[in-house]
Amino acid sequence: MSNILELTDSNYTSFMEETEAVVFIDFYSDTCGPCQTLLGYLPNLSEHYKNDNVVIAKVNSSYNPKLSNKFMVRSVPLTVVIGKDKMVKKAEVGLLAIDKYFKMIDKELEKGKGLFSKLFG
């Protein structure tokens, strides 16, 4: 079974200090329809990256105001990719097609960086 980490105001800092993984975070709300669709994508992402150094996480923006403020969440869903260097590499607002989320993570993992990809990607 795939694991999706629930990040909160209280566990975010210690998690980020300890991890050396690429982190994909989904900021969501229980009352947001597109957010519920995106939450359904997370198990697929988690399963796909289970052998990579990637953590798939979610944050309920309604219950975690400090994290929501830190990431300047003004609209949900908001997805963020944080690199191994702990810097935000990509952020997207709104619901995207699932392949866009794979591309966000793959870019940070530097997957598909062959010659063809460099010329035409």
All heavy atoms as an XYZ file, in Angstrom:
956
protein
N       0.840     -1.195      0.000
C       0.000      0.000      0.000
C       0.875      1.245      0.000
O       1.910      1.303      0.634
C      -0.915     -0.033      1.220
C      -1.726      1.212      1.406
S      -3.356      0.778      1.989
C      -4.180      2.289      1.666
N       0.454      2.249     -0.710
C       1.244      3.471     -0.816
C       1.054      4.342      0.428
O       0.001      4.334      1.045
C       0.844      4.235     -2.069
O      -0.540      4.504     -2.047
N       2.097      5.061      0.763
C       2.054      5.937      1.933
C       2.060      7.391      1.514
O       2.887      7.799      0.704
C       3.263      5.670      2.831
C       3.188      4.321      3.494
O       2.114      3.860      3.852
N       4.327      3.684      3.666
N       1.138      8.138      2.089
C       1.078      9.574      1.866
C       1.230     10.229      3.233
O       0.457      9.950      4.153
C      -0.242      9.973      1.194
C      -0.322      9.315     -0.189
C      -0.343     11.487      1.056
C      -1.680      8.917     -0.596
N       2.238     11.050      3.364
C       2.546     11.686      4.635
C       1.624     12.879      4.866
O       1.438     13.698      3.963
C       4.007     12.134      4.628
C       4.520     12.840      5.870
C       4.490     11.895      7.072
C       5.934     13.333      5.627
N       1.067     12.975      6.054
C       0.249     14.129      6.440
C       1.165     15.096      7.183
O       1.613     14.810      8.296
C      -0.910     13.698      7.341
C      -1.803     14.835      7.782
C      -2.884     15.212      6.771
O      -3.403     14.323      6.082
O      -3.193     16.409      6.672
N       1.479     16.221      6.541
C       2.311     17.232      7.188
C       1.420     18.227      7.911
O       0.324     18.552      7.442
C       3.179     17.954      6.163
C       4.300     17.119      5.549
C       5.013     17.903      4.456
C       5.293     16.679      6.611
N       1.909     18.708      9.052
C       1.153     19.659      9.868
C       2.076     20.780     10.332
O       3.301     20.687     10.190
C       0.563     18.963     11.113
O       1.652     18.521     11.943
C      -0.332     17.789     10.736
N       1.466     21.790     10.933
C       2.260     22.880     11.509
C       3.280     22.339     12.512
O       4.378     22.867     12.625
C       1.352     23.894     12.218
C       0.573     24.782     11.256
O       0.894     24.797     10.047
O      -0.362     25.467     11.721
N       2.914     21.284     13.225
C       3.788     20.778     14.288
C       4.867     19.802     13.801
O       5.913     19.697     14.437
C       2.964     20.130     15.401
O       2.213     19.057     14.899
N       4.663     19.095     12.691
C       5.678     18.108     12.284
C       6.492     18.508     11.055
O       7.457     17.833     10.713
C       5.049     16.721     12.073
C       4.189     16.605     10.828
O       4.075     17.516     10.009
N       3.538     15.459     10.681
N       6.139     19.584     10.380
C       6.810     19.966      9.132
C       8.305     20.231      9.329
O       9.139     19.687      8.594
C       6.131     21.190      8.509
C       6.871     21.717      7.300
C       6.708     21.120      6.052
C       7.748     22.786      7.403
C       7.400     21.575      4.940
C       8.448     23.249      6.298
C       8.269     22.649      5.079
O       8.959     23.098      3.981
N       8.661     21.060     10.277
C      10.058     21.468     10.445
C      10.948     20.275     10.743
O      11.997     20.103     10.109
C      10.192     22.530     11.547
O       9.385     23.657     11.175
C      11.627     22.983     11.727
N      10.542     19.418     11.676
C      11.384     18.261     12.012
C      11.477     17.290     10.832
O      12.546     16.738     10.570
C      10.861     17.550     13.261
O       9.558     17.076     13.057
N      10.373     17.118     10.111
C      10.419     16.241      8.929
C      11.407     16.780      7.902
O      12.246     16.034      7.383
C       9.030     16.097      8.299
C       9.082     15.477      6.932
C       9.309     14.116      6.783
C       8.955     16.253      5.792
C       9.401     13.542      5.523
C       9.041     15.694      4.535
C       9.268     14.330      4.402
N      11.327     18.061      7.596
C      12.205     18.647      6.571
C      13.667     18.618      7.000
O      14.553     18.457      6.163
C      11.768     20.071      6.224
C      10.482     20.146      5.425
S      10.451     19.160      3.898
C      11.677     20.011      2.919
N      13.933     18.759      8.291
C      15.318     18.681      8.774
C      15.881     17.280      8.600
O      17.076     17.114      8.348
C      15.384     19.094     10.249
C      15.198     20.580     10.458
C      15.068     20.957     11.922
O      15.010     20.050     12.797
O      15.011     22.165     12.202
N      15.030     16.255      8.730
C      15.494     14.873      8.692
C      15.515     14.264      7.292
O      16.301     13.361      7.028
C      14.608     14.009      9.598
C      14.727     14.374     11.055
C      13.686     13.682     11.928
O      12.990     12.769     11.425
O      13.576     14.064     13.096
N      14.666     14.732      6.394
C      14.557     14.078      5.085
C      15.651     14.530      4.127
O      16.142     15.655      4.208
C      13.180     14.316      4.441
O      13.052     13.446      3.307
C      13.010     15.763      3.970
N      15.999     13.610      3.239
C      16.913     13.933      2.149
C      16.231     13.653      0.818
O      16.884     13.544     -0.212
C      18.201     13.133      2.302
C      18.924     13.509      3.581
C      20.372     13.086      3.590
O      20.877     12.635      2.560
O      20.982     13.226      4.654
N      14.913     13.556      0.867
C      14.125     13.209     -0.312
C      13.613     14.458     -1.016
O      13.563     15.545     -0.450
C      12.928     12.343      0.110
N      13.220     14.260     -2.269
C      12.408     15.253     -2.978
C      11.016     15.147     -2.361
O      10.516     14.035     -2.135
C      12.370     14.944     -4.495
C      11.340     15.803     -5.195
C      13.747     15.124     -5.106
N      10.399     16.280     -2.060
C       9.099     16.269     -1.388
C       8.064     16.952     -2.280
O       8.259     18.085     -2.719
C       9.171     16.983     -0.020
C       7.818     16.918      0.689
C      10.260     16.363      0.853
N       6.971     16.239     -2.538
C       5.822     16.759     -3.281
C       4.724     16.992     -2.252
O       4.320     16.067     -1.552
C       5.367     15.738     -4.324
C       4.125     16.147     -5.084
C       4.232     16.874     -6.257
C       2.858     15.794     -4.634
C       3.095     17.240     -6.975
C       1.719     16.149     -5.336
C       1.841     16.879     -6.512
N       4.270     18.246     -2.137
C       3.231     18.582     -1.152
C       1.988     19.083     -1.857
O       2.060     19.955     -2.725
C       3.709     19.671     -0.166
C       5.003     19.257      0.520
C       2.618     19.959      0.865
C       5.601     20.342      1.406
N       0.850     18.541     -1.435
C      -0.462     18.968     -1.905
C      -1.162     19.698     -0.774
O      -1.465     19.099      0.254
C      -1.272     17.740     -2.337
C      -2.741     18.042     -2.593
O      -3.063     19.199     -2.933
O      -3.565     17.115     -2.459
N      -1.376     20.997     -0.945
C      -2.178     21.777     -0.005
C      -3.623     21.688     -0.469
O      -3.921     21.993     -1.621
C      -1.733     23.245      0.019
C      -0.416     23.459      0.705
C       0.765     23.350     -0.001
C      -0.374     23.758      2.054
C       1.988     23.543      0.631
C       0.841     23.956      2.698
C       2.025     23.846      1.988
N      -4.505     21.290      0.434
C      -5.898     21.048      0.061
C      -6.850     21.541      1.144
O      -6.439     21.910      2.249
C      -6.128     19.555     -0.191
C      -6.111     18.722      1.073
C      -7.305     18.370      1.711
C      -4.923     18.293      1.644
C      -7.295     17.618      2.881
C      -4.906     17.542      2.796
C      -6.094     17.207      3.418
O      -6.077     16.471      4.578
N      -8.124     21.505      0.811
C      -9.203     21.800      1.749
C     -10.269     20.729      1.594
O     -10.506     20.237      0.481
C      -9.799     23.179      1.450
O     -10.997     23.366      2.177
N     -10.921     20.381      2.692
C     -11.972     19.358      2.653
C     -13.170     19.782      1.814
O     -13.906     18.948      1.317
C     -12.449     19.026      4.072
C     -11.378     18.308      4.874
O     -10.544     17.595      4.285
O     -11.386     18.450      6.120
N     -13.384     21.088      1.646
C     -14.570     21.583      0.939
C     -14.300     21.930     -0.524
O     -15.169     22.461     -1.197
C     -15.123     22.832      1.652
O     -14.100     23.834      1.685
C     -15.560     22.504      3.069
N     -13.115     21.595     -1.010
C     -12.709     21.942     -2.377
C     -12.822     20.714     -3.277
O     -12.116     19.726     -3.065
C     -11.278     22.474     -2.323
S     -10.404     22.509     -3.885
N     -13.702     20.783     -4.278
C     -13.881     19.667     -5.207
C     -12.621     19.275     -5.954
O     -12.252     18.092     -5.965
N     -11.932     20.232     -6.603
C     -10.682     19.884     -7.295
C      -9.632     19.288     -6.345
O      -8.856     18.412     -6.738
C     -10.215     21.210     -7.888
C     -11.471     21.999     -8.058
C     -12.336     21.619     -6.889
N      -9.646     19.735     -5.093
C      -8.702     19.188     -4.111
C      -8.970     17.708     -3.873
O      -8.033     16.914     -3.745
C      -8.825     19.920     -2.775
S      -8.373     21.660     -2.822
N     -10.235     17.346     -3.832
C     -10.586     15.942     -3.600
C     -10.137     15.076     -4.777
O      -9.675     13.956     -4.588
C     -12.090     15.798     -3.343
C     -12.581     16.566     -2.116
C     -11.761     16.291     -0.865
O     -11.567     15.154     -0.475
N     -11.255     17.351     -0.249
N     -10.245     15.618     -5.990
C      -9.755     14.892     -7.167
C      -8.251     14.685     -7.059
O      -7.744     13.579     -7.282
C     -10.101     15.659     -8.453
O     -11.520     15.793     -8.538
C      -9.570     14.949     -9.691
N      -7.527     15.746     -6.709
C      -6.075     15.659     -6.581
C      -5.677     14.694     -5.471
O      -4.721     13.923     -5.632
C      -5.474     17.050     -6.336
C      -3.960     17.136     -6.169
C      -3.217     16.407     -7.277
C      -3.528     18.583     -6.100
N      -6.399     14.688     -4.355
C      -6.107     13.727     -3.288
C      -6.201     12.296     -3.814
O      -5.458     11.421     -3.376
C      -7.056     13.925     -2.103
C      -6.783     15.143     -1.225
C      -7.914     15.337     -0.218
C      -5.448     15.028     -0.519
N      -7.102     12.072     -4.765
C      -7.221     10.751     -5.390
C      -6.018     10.383     -6.247
O      -5.763      9.198     -6.483
N      -5.271     11.380     -6.721
C      -4.062     11.128     -7.508
C      -2.874     10.705     -6.633
O      -1.943     10.061     -7.111
C      -3.617     12.388     -8.263
C      -4.508     12.899     -9.350
C      -4.272     14.158     -9.894
C      -5.581     12.165     -9.853
C      -5.058     14.669    -10.914
C      -6.378     12.680    -10.864
C      -6.114     13.929    -11.384
O      -6.893     14.440    -12.389
N      -2.871     11.129     -5.374
C      -1.700     10.928     -4.519
C      -1.290      9.463     -4.359
O      -0.089      9.170     -4.401
C      -1.915     11.590     -3.149
C      -2.102     13.110     -3.168
C      -2.181     13.648     -1.749
C      -1.017     13.825     -3.948
N      -2.233      8.520     -4.195
C      -1.792      7.121     -4.112
C      -1.054      6.654     -5.368
O      -0.085      5.898     -5.272
C      -3.096      6.341     -3.902
C      -4.026      7.330     -3.268
C      -3.666      8.655     -3.901
N      -1.486      7.112     -6.542
C      -0.791      6.755     -7.788
C       0.628      7.319     -7.802
O       1.572      6.639     -8.208
C      -1.553      7.274     -9.005
C      -2.885      6.590     -9.199
O      -3.069      5.453     -8.800
N      -3.823      7.301     -9.796
N       0.771      8.569     -7.376
C       2.104      9.181     -7.316
C       2.985      8.434     -6.322
O       4.143      8.123     -6.609
C       1.994     10.656     -6.924
C       1.382     11.588     -7.954
C       1.046     12.935     -7.337
C       2.296     11.772     -9.142
N       2.437      8.147     -5.154
C       3.195      7.451     -4.118
C       3.649      6.077     -4.596
O       4.803      5.689     -4.395
C       2.342      7.332     -2.859
O       3.044      6.666     -1.853
N       2.768      5.355     -5.240
C       3.110      4.018     -5.740
C       4.172      4.100     -6.837
O       5.128      3.322     -6.865
C       1.850      3.323     -6.272
C       2.069      1.917     -6.755
C       2.504      0.938     -5.681
O       2.228      1.154     -4.485
O       3.155     -0.069     -6.044
N       4.029      5.073     -7.729
C       4.973      5.231     -8.842
C       6.387      5.538     -8.344
O       7.371      5.057     -8.917
C       4.491      6.355     -9.766
C       5.374      6.580    -10.956
N       5.340      5.769    -12.070
C       6.337      7.507    -11.187
C       6.234      6.203    -12.951
N       6.854      7.254    -12.436
N       6.504      6.342     -7.296
C       7.817      6.777     -6.804
C       8.289      6.003     -5.582
O       9.221      6.426     -4.901
C       7.793      8.285     -6.502
C       7.632      9.108     -7.750
C       6.433      9.744     -8.036
C       8.674      9.235     -8.656
C       6.271     10.493     -9.195
C       8.529      9.971     -9.826
C       7.331     10.603    -10.080
O       7.178     11.339    -11.228
N       7.680      4.842     -5.297
C       8.026      4.110     -4.083
C       9.483      3.663     -4.060
O      10.049      3.488     -2.982
C       7.092      2.910     -3.881
C       7.274      1.793     -4.886
C       6.293      0.671     -4.644
C       6.468     -0.402     -5.717
N       5.442     -1.422     -5.600
N      10.110      3.507     -5.213
C      11.522      3.099     -5.256
C      12.469      4.275     -5.484
O      13.669      4.081     -5.664
C      11.733      2.035     -6.330
C      10.983      0.753     -6.016
O      10.918      0.337     -4.862
N      10.401      0.140     -7.027
N      11.925      5.474     -5.501
C      12.735      6.689     -5.652
C      12.794      7.399     -4.312
O      12.010      7.129     -3.406
C      12.115      7.615     -6.708
C      12.194      7.034     -8.110
O      13.314      6.752     -8.553
O      11.132      6.861     -8.739
N      13.684      8.334     -4.202
C      13.820      9.106     -2.970
C      12.840     10.290     -3.024
O      13.237     11.447     -3.135
C      15.269      9.569     -2.809
C      15.565     10.044     -1.410
O      14.792      9.830     -0.484
N      16.699     10.705     -1.253
N      11.544      9.946     -2.985
C      10.476     10.943     -3.100
C       9.458     10.699     -1.989
O       9.071      9.557     -1.742
C       9.763     10.850     -4.469
C       8.563     11.792     -4.538
C      10.729     11.144     -5.602
N       9.025     11.781     -1.354
C       7.955     11.714     -0.361
C       6.753     12.456     -0.930
O       6.873     13.596     -1.381
C       8.377     12.354      0.979
C       7.204     12.430      1.942
C       9.532     11.576      1.593
N       5.605     11.794     -0.927
C       4.349     12.416     -1.333
C       3.624     12.808     -0.053
O       3.395     11.961      0.817
C       3.486     11.449     -2.175
C       4.263     10.911     -3.389
C       2.172     12.123     -2.584
C       4.698     11.949     -4.396
N       3.296     14.089      0.060
C       2.690     14.592      1.297
C       1.476     15.452      0.989
O       1.317     15.948     -0.130
C       3.722     15.396      2.086
N       0.661     15.629      2.017
C      -0.501     16.506      1.890
C      -0.597     17.354      3.148
O      -0.137     16.959      4.220
C      -1.776     15.697      1.673
C      -2.115     14.753      2.804
C      -3.351     13.936      2.476
C      -3.677     12.976      3.629
N      -4.892     12.217      3.379
N      -1.187     18.542      2.976
C      -1.391     19.471      4.080
C      -2.805     20.012      3.971
O      -3.169     20.593      2.937
C      -0.399     20.658      4.027
C      -0.713     21.675      5.113
C       1.037     20.174      4.139
N      -3.596     19.833      5.013
C      -4.920     20.433      5.045
C      -4.732     21.897      5.412
O      -4.403     22.227      6.558
C      -5.825     19.720      6.051
C      -7.254     20.204      5.964
O      -7.514     21.385      5.783
N      -8.190     19.277      6.099
N      -4.900     22.773      4.439
C      -4.608     24.194      4.651
C      -5.533     24.828      5.681
O      -5.141     25.790      6.347
C      -4.663     24.950      3.330
O      -5.948     24.857      2.762
N      -6.718     24.288      5.864
C      -7.661     24.844      6.835
C      -7.179     24.659      8.269
O      -7.452     25.491      9.132
C      -9.029     24.183      6.685
O      -9.530     24.373      5.392
N      -6.472     23.569      8.532
C      -6.045     23.245      9.893
C      -4.580     23.537     10.167
O      -4.106     23.265     11.274
C      -6.335     21.774     10.191
C      -7.793     21.425     10.065
C      -8.207     20.426      9.191
C      -8.764     22.099     10.796
C      -9.547     20.109      9.063
C     -10.109     21.790     10.668
C     -10.489     20.791      9.800
O     -11.816     20.472      9.666
N      -3.870     24.044      9.189
C      -2.436     24.311      9.333
C      -2.096     25.712      8.838
O      -1.434     25.871      7.811
C      -1.644     23.230      8.586
C      -1.861     21.868      9.188
O      -1.320     21.557     10.247
N      -2.692     21.059      8.542
N      -2.530     26.721      9.576
C      -2.341     28.101      9.116
C      -0.880     28.532      9.005
O      -0.542     29.325      8.132
C      -3.085     28.938     10.160
C      -3.164     28.070     11.373
C      -3.234     26.659     10.856
N      -0.002     28.001      9.849
C       1.415     28.394      9.778
C       2.040     27.912      8.468
O       2.742     28.664      7.793
C       2.191     27.839     10.970
C       1.851     28.514     12.276
C       2.642     27.915     13.420
C       2.218     28.518     14.743
N       2.877     27.856     15.869
N       1.783     26.656      8.108
C       2.316     26.128      6.844
C       1.683     26.833      5.649
O       2.365     27.161      4.677
C       2.055     24.629      6.732
C       3.135     23.713      7.265
C       2.723     22.253      7.131
C       4.440     23.957      6.563
N       0.387     27.058      5.733
C      -0.302     27.752      4.637
C       0.268     29.149      4.451
O       0.442     29.609      3.326
C      -1.802     27.816      4.916
O      -2.341     26.512      4.924
N       0.581     29.815      5.543
C       1.168     31.153      5.469
C       2.602     31.083      4.937
O       2.994     31.891      4.095
C       1.124     31.818      6.843
C       1.376     33.307      6.766
O       1.008     33.955      5.799
N       1.995     33.851      7.795
N       3.368     30.098      5.393
C       4.757     29.939      4.941
C       4.828     29.771      3.424
O       5.700     30.329      2.766
C       5.385     28.718      5.626
C       6.784     28.376      5.155
C       7.311     27.145      5.866
C       8.658     26.713      5.383
N       9.738     27.647      5.618
N       3.885     29.003      2.863
C       3.870     28.758      1.424
C       2.941     29.707      0.672
O       2.688     29.514     -0.510
C       3.494     27.298      1.138
C       4.609     26.345      1.432
C       4.717     25.753      2.685
C       5.573     26.061      0.482
C       5.755     24.882      2.970
C       6.611     25.192      0.754
C       6.710     24.605      2.009
N       2.449     30.730      1.368
C       1.592     31.771      0.775
C       0.407     31.166      0.017
O       0.133     31.536     -1.122
C       2.409     32.697     -0.117
C       3.454     33.467      0.661
S       4.434     34.594     -0.346
C       5.591     33.483     -1.090
N      -0.257     30.196      0.659
C      -1.410     29.544      0.047
C      -2.572     30.548      0.019
O      -3.042     30.986      1.047
C      -1.819     28.273      0.818
C      -3.067     27.656      0.210
C      -0.664     27.276      0.831
N      -2.990     30.892     -1.173
C      -4.116     31.815     -1.348
C      -5.281     31.116     -2.039
O      -6.400     31.590     -2.026
C      -3.695     33.037     -2.168
C      -2.561     33.833     -1.557
C      -2.978     34.533     -0.265
N      -1.870     35.214      0.357
C      -1.178     34.748      1.406
N      -1.474     33.587      1.928
N      -0.185     35.427      1.918
N      -4.964     29.996     -2.681
C      -5.963     29.225     -3.400
C      -5.523     27.760     -3.372
O      -4.331     27.470     -3.380
C      -6.053     29.726     -4.841
O      -7.029     29.020     -5.558
N      -6.492     26.870     -3.274
C      -6.197     25.440     -3.281
C      -6.921     24.777     -4.442
O      -7.936     25.306     -4.899
C      -6.593     24.764     -1.941
C      -5.664     25.180     -0.825
C      -8.045     25.034     -1.580
N      -6.407     23.679     -4.953
C      -5.187     23.021     -4.506
C      -3.928     23.777     -4.954
O      -3.912     24.405     -6.005
C      -5.253     21.653     -5.174
C      -6.081     21.857     -6.403
C      -7.069     22.935     -6.037
N      -2.920     23.689     -4.108
C      -1.592     24.205     -4.424
C      -0.632     23.039     -4.261
O      -0.631     22.384     -3.221
C      -1.189     25.336     -3.469
C       0.272     25.778     -3.561
C       0.539     26.519     -4.868
C       0.666     26.633     -2.377
N       0.144     22.757     -5.293
C       1.144     21.697     -5.210
C       2.532     22.304     -5.295
O       2.757     23.261     -6.040
C       0.957     20.651     -6.322
O       0.898     21.306     -7.586
C      -0.313     19.852     -6.103
N       3.441     21.743     -4.501
C       4.794     22.266     -4.392
C       5.767     21.100     -4.465
O       5.541     20.060     -3.852
C       4.969     23.008     -3.042
C       6.389     23.504     -2.873
C       3.986     24.149     -2.911
N       6.851     21.281     -5.209
C       7.949     20.323     -5.212
C       9.136     20.989     -4.534
O       9.553     22.080     -4.925
C       8.331     19.881     -6.646
C       9.578     18.995     -6.618
C       7.178     19.151     -7.306
N       9.645     20.318     -3.508
C      10.807     20.805     -2.772
C      11.963     19.867     -3.075
O      11.842     18.646     -2.926
C      10.522     20.852     -1.254
C       9.346     21.796     -0.991
C      11.767     21.291     -0.485
C       8.864     21.809      0.433
N      13.075     20.440     -3.502
C      14.247     19.641     -3.860
C      14.999     19.136     -2.646
O      14.715     19.511     -1.503
N      15.978     18.298     -2.909
C      16.814     17.747     -1.831
C      17.559     18.842     -1.090
O      17.952     18.668      0.059
C      17.790     16.726     -2.393
C      17.102     15.484     -2.918
C      18.086     14.512     -3.533
C      17.332     13.329     -4.117
N      18.237     12.367     -4.738
N      17.725     19.993     -1.741
C      18.397     21.130     -1.109
C      17.437     21.967     -0.261
O      17.785     23.015      0.228
C      19.069     22.006     -2.156
C      18.084     22.617     -3.154
O      16.865     22.326     -3.071
O      18.535     23.375     -4.028
N      16.194     21.486     -0.108
C      15.155     22.103      0.730
C      14.578     23.389      0.130
O      13.903     24.151      0.811
C      15.647     22.394      2.155
C      16.432     21.295      2.815
C      15.583     20.130      3.210
C      16.354     19.240      4.171
N      16.521     17.904      3.781
N      14.821     23.620     -1.143
C      14.306     24.803     -1.820
C      13.090     24.431     -2.670
O      13.061     23.351     -3.260
C      15.379     25.429     -2.720
C      16.650     25.831     -2.006
S      16.423     27.134     -0.789
C      16.015     28.492     -1.842
N      12.115     25.350     -2.744
C      10.950     25.124     -3.599
C      11.410     25.205     -5.047
O      11.987     26.202     -5.477
C       9.841     26.159     -3.322
C       8.710     26.019     -4.334
C       9.308     26.004     -1.907
N      11.157     24.141     -5.804
C      11.569     24.071     -7.197
C      10.438     24.380     -8.157
O      10.662     24.886     -9.249
C      12.125     22.676     -7.519
C      13.295     22.279     -6.659
C      14.453     23.227     -6.832
C      15.647     22.790     -6.006
N      16.814     23.605     -6.245
N       9.208     24.068     -7.745
C       8.062     24.266     -8.629
C       6.819     24.369     -7.769
O       6.689     23.668     -6.771
C       7.951     23.083     -9.603
C       6.836     23.153    -10.601
C       7.227     23.966    -11.800
C       6.139     23.878    -12.861
N       6.229     24.909    -13.829
N       5.906     25.236     -8.165
C       4.612     25.355     -7.487
C       3.546     25.578     -8.545
O       3.777     26.300     -9.517
C       4.627     26.508     -6.492
N       2.417     24.938     -8.364
C       1.300     25.064     -9.300
C       0.006     25.231     -8.519
O      -0.243     24.496     -7.564
C       1.183     23.819    -10.184
C       2.300     23.638    -11.174
C       2.229     24.564    -12.370
O       1.182     25.200    -12.593
O       3.229     24.669    -13.094
N      -0.817     26.175     -8.949
C      -2.121     26.384     -8.341
C      -3.177     25.782     -9.251
O      -3.116     25.923    -10.472
C      -2.404     27.892     -8.136
C      -3.801     28.104     -7.582
C      -1.369     28.511     -7.225
N      -4.161     25.120     -8.647
C      -5.257     24.545     -9.412
C      -5.013     23.093     -9.730
O      -3.915     22.562     -9.550
N      -6.059     22.440    -10.193
C      -5.985     21.028    -10.549
C      -5.408     20.875    -11.949
O      -5.893     21.488    -12.900
C      -7.386     20.402    -10.487
C      -7.483     18.930    -10.858
C      -6.696     18.074     -9.862
C      -8.941     18.500    -10.908
N      -4.375     20.063    -12.061
C      -3.739     19.771    -13.343
C      -4.016     18.313    -13.713
O      -4.447     17.522    -12.876
C      -2.222     19.975    -13.243
C      -1.723     21.318    -12.733
C      -0.207     21.302    -12.610
C      -2.171     22.447    -13.637
N      -3.736     17.959    -14.951
C      -3.790     16.551    -15.353
C      -2.709     15.809    -14.583
O      -1.636     16.359    -14.298
C      -3.567     16.428    -16.858
N      -2.961     14.562    -14.248
C      -2.034     13.805    -13.403
C      -0.625     13.739    -14.001
O       0.364     13.765    -13.275
C      -2.576     12.393    -13.081
C      -1.734     11.747    -11.970
C      -2.655     11.537    -14.333
C      -2.324     10.501    -11.383
N      -0.506     13.690    -15.327
C       0.827     13.608    -15.931
C       1.674     14.840    -15.631
O       2.896     14.767    -15.579
C       0.742     13.372    -17.441
C       0.135     14.528    -18.194
O      -1.007     14.916    -17.865
O       0.789     15.026    -19.122
N       1.038     15.983    -15.393
C       1.789     17.202    -15.050
C       2.486     17.053    -13.698
O       3.589     17.558    -13.501
C       0.879     18.423    -15.026
C       0.157     18.690    -16.326
C       1.090     19.156    -17.407
C       0.287     19.527    -18.633
N       1.093     19.720    -19.804
N       1.837     16.351    -12.768
C       2.450     16.133    -11.455
C       3.640     15.183    -11.569
O       4.672     15.404    -10.931
C       1.412     15.608    -10.456
C       0.272     16.581    -10.265
C      -1.018     16.264    -10.666
C       0.494     17.841     -9.709
C      -2.060     17.163    -10.510
C      -0.543     18.751     -9.559
C      -1.815     18.409     -9.958
O      -2.837     19.304     -9.809
N       3.500     14.155    -12.406
C       4.647     13.269    -12.651
C       5.808     14.070    -13.240
O       6.954     13.895    -12.841
C       4.259     12.123    -13.603
C       3.429     11.058    -12.961
C       2.089     10.921    -13.291
C       3.974     10.178    -12.038
C       1.309      9.927    -12.712
C       3.207      9.183    -11.451
C       1.873      9.063    -11.788
N       5.512     14.956    -14.186
C       6.566     15.764    -14.816
C       7.232     16.698    -13.809
O       8.445     16.912    -13.869
C       5.998     16.563    -15.991
C       5.694     15.694    -17.191
C       5.100     16.486    -18.330
C       4.743     15.564    -19.487
N       4.068     16.251    -20.571
N       6.440     17.269    -12.892
C       7.010     18.147    -11.862
C       8.056     17.394    -11.037
O       9.148     17.905    -10.778
C       5.911     18.669    -10.922
C       5.005     19.716    -11.501
S       3.592     20.100    -10.399
C       4.420     20.917     -9.026
N       7.702     16.189    -10.624
C       8.601     15.387     -9.792
C       9.771     14.869    -10.614
O      10.929     14.950    -10.179
C       7.830     14.229     -9.125
C       6.748     14.792     -8.184
C       8.789     13.307     -8.370
C       5.728     13.770     -7.716
N       9.495     14.354    -11.815
C      10.558     13.826    -12.672
C      11.609     14.883    -12.979
O      12.798     14.586    -13.041
C       9.998     13.279    -13.985
C       9.292     11.938    -13.811
O       9.412     11.325    -12.734
O       8.603     11.514    -14.764
N      11.162     16.114    -13.173
C      12.115     17.186    -13.474
C      13.100     17.354    -12.327
O      14.298     17.506    -12.546
C      11.377     18.495    -13.757
C      12.331     19.607    -14.100
C      11.642     20.839    -14.597
C      12.735     21.795    -14.994
N      12.436     23.096    -15.238
N      12.598     17.309    -11.114
C      13.490     17.455     -9.968
C      14.383     16.223     -9.783
O      15.515     16.342     -9.328
C      12.693     17.736     -8.694
C      13.547     18.070     -7.508
C      14.527     19.201     -7.738
O      14.274     20.117     -8.549
O      15.593     19.183     -7.090
N      13.879     15.064    -10.140
C      14.682     13.839    -10.068
C      15.642     13.717    -11.239
O      16.471     12.817    -11.277
C      13.770     12.605    -10.046
C      12.941     12.392     -8.795
C      12.009     11.205     -8.991
C      13.830     12.188     -7.577
N      15.486     14.619    -12.214
C      16.290     14.638    -13.429
C      16.119     13.364    -14.235
O      17.061     12.856    -14.841
C      17.757     14.916    -13.110
C      17.950     16.276    -12.477
C      19.401     16.647    -12.263
O      20.277     15.768    -12.364
O      19.642     17.821    -12.003
N      14.875     12.850    -14.235
C      14.561     11.693    -15.081
C      14.318     12.188    -16.493
O      13.802     13.277    -16.695
C      13.312     10.972    -14.568
C      13.550     10.204    -13.304
C      12.361      9.355    -12.962
C      12.678      8.469    -11.792
N      11.628      7.501    -11.534
N      14.667     11.405    -17.453
C      14.429     11.769    -18.840
C      15.336     12.872    -19.328
O      14.953     13.693    -20.138
N      16.573     12.917    -18.819
C      17.497     13.971    -19.229
C      18.447     13.523    -20.328
O      19.564     13.981    -20.411
C      18.306     14.459    -18.018
C      17.485     15.197    -16.995
C      17.067     16.538    -17.508
C      16.323     17.311    -16.441
N      15.821     18.560    -16.879
N      17.998     12.601    -21.162
C      18.824     12.140    -22.268
C      18.905     13.175    -23.368
O      18.290     14.240    -23.303
N      19.644     12.887    -24.403
C      19.855     13.818    -25.518
C      18.541     14.227    -26.164
O      18.290     15.398    -26.427
C      20.804     13.191    -26.561
C      21.084     14.068    -27.783
C      21.768     15.364    -27.346
C      21.947     13.320    -28.772
N      17.657     13.245    -26.416
C      16.377     13.548    -27.047
C      15.585     14.548    -26.207
O      15.040     15.523    -26.706
C      15.566     12.268    -27.259
C      14.265     12.509    -27.967
C      14.221     12.571    -29.348
C      13.096     12.699    -27.265
C      13.031     12.811    -30.007
C      11.896     12.946    -27.915
C      11.860     12.990    -29.295
N      15.566     14.286    -24.908
C      14.829     15.157    -23.993
C      15.425     16.578    -23.985
O      14.694     17.554    -23.940
C      14.873     14.566    -22.579
O      14.349     15.453    -21.657
N      16.735     16.673    -24.021
C      17.383     17.990    -24.020
C      17.078     18.763    -25.303
O      16.896     19.978    -25.276
C      18.881     17.846    -23.846
C      19.275     17.418    -22.446
C      20.766     17.240    -22.341
C      21.140     16.747    -20.953
N      22.534     16.401    -20.837
N      17.020     18.055    -26.420
C      16.760     18.710    -27.701
C      15.292     19.049    -27.903
O      14.967     20.090    -28.445
C      17.244     17.822    -28.849
C      18.752     17.608    -28.946
C      19.061     16.588    -30.039
C      19.457     18.921    -29.228
N      14.407     18.155    -27.490
C      13.002     18.306    -27.824
C      12.076     18.405    -26.624
O      10.878     18.577    -26.798
C      12.544     17.131    -28.710
C      13.368     16.979    -29.931
C      14.316     15.992    -30.042
C      13.201     17.872    -30.985
C      15.096     15.856    -31.186
C      13.973     17.750    -32.130
C      14.920     16.747    -32.233
N      12.586     18.254    -25.397
C      11.737     18.200    -24.200
C      11.303     19.514    -23.672
O      11.485     20.579    -24.007
